[in-house]
Amino acid sequence: MTLHPASLSFRFLARTAIAAGLLAAALAVSPSAHAAYPERPIQVIISFPPAGATDVMARAVSQQLAAELGQSVVVENRPGAGGMIGITAAARAPADGYTLYLAAVTNQAIAEALYSNKQATLEGDFVPVAGVGYAPHALVVPASSTATDVKSLIAMLKASPGKYNFASQGTGTLSHLESELFVSKAGVQAEHIPYKGSSQALPELANGTSALMFDSITGSLPLVQGGKLRMLAVASSKRVSSLPNVPTVTEAGLPGFEADNLFGFVAPKGTPPAAIATLQKALEKVLASRALIEKVAAQGSDLVYIGPEKFKTDIAGEIATWGGVVKNAGITPQ
């Protein structure tokens, strides 16, 4: 059968029109789909149980982030194995912008030095989104101790080498490594007594079982206020805004001691840059909220937006620093 030229011309025009219509539809859909992120709830994984300093920070920031993004931001607690359970779960999540990891960077740096069989690492499996601030620990002693400041604590330990103990939240925790750093820099001796968290360690410390402990401000402050413990200093490089009269360990007489306990958001590698940019913009706005800053400061943490490039550099610095502390303390990787 022979087709008339007019029929061929009609079919060509029809196909061209259909193709043009499909292209126009694609161009119309693409920008709106991009602009829609996030289209569903975002999950934030943390490596610690509820009610601790990490959990308090995660929920406070996530609540405001949800309001800014117009989507729910749900915190999921995945504690255990020095933080490795949580970070591994986050690393294995789809890299689509809907799973974030709020990294307790300093703690994670320690864990990476302690665990030889690592299934995920901050530098290897994630991209930095933004740092969100610091949750420094405090150096506390029993209220009955003769040590009233850092210098007198060091003098007490030097006077009786090996007589005293220090408590911690557990072997390999920041609480443990801070004390190892303290005794190393002070040139003193003290035996480590690990506990299963602050809830077990602090009452024993208050009873005088140990001479000192580095613990979260959130956990230790009630016992300080109750007259059971004495706070000598904060471990950070700067004073904590909620405790302006408490010196840093360096200010109190031990130069070079610093443990800021850095926190920040990272996303699985491969997460779309557009999604990360949206999150960064939202976080920068959220972390400028005076009400949020004051709310978290009351729990002993200081919020501050840290851009992705500096945050990346800070992560590398923490990994190098605490890897050195683990090595110097003679702790064998597990």
Secondary structure, DSSP 8 states (H G I E B T S, - for coil): ----HHHHHHHHHHHHHHHHHHHHHHHHHHHHHHHT---S-EEEEESS-TTSHHHHHHHHHHHHHHHHHTS-EEEEE---GGGHHHHHHHHTS-SSSSEEEEEEHHHHHHHHHH-SS-S--HHHHEEEEEEEEE--EEEEEETT-S--SHHHHHHHHHHSTTT-EEEESSTTSHHHHHHHHHHHHHT---EEEE-SSHHHHHHHHHTTSSSEEEEEHHHHHHHHHTTSEEEEEESSSS--TT-TTS-BTTTTT-TT-----EEEEEEETT--HHHHHHHHHHHHHHTT-HHHHHHHHTTT-EEEEE-HHHHHHHHHHHHHHHHHHHHHTT----
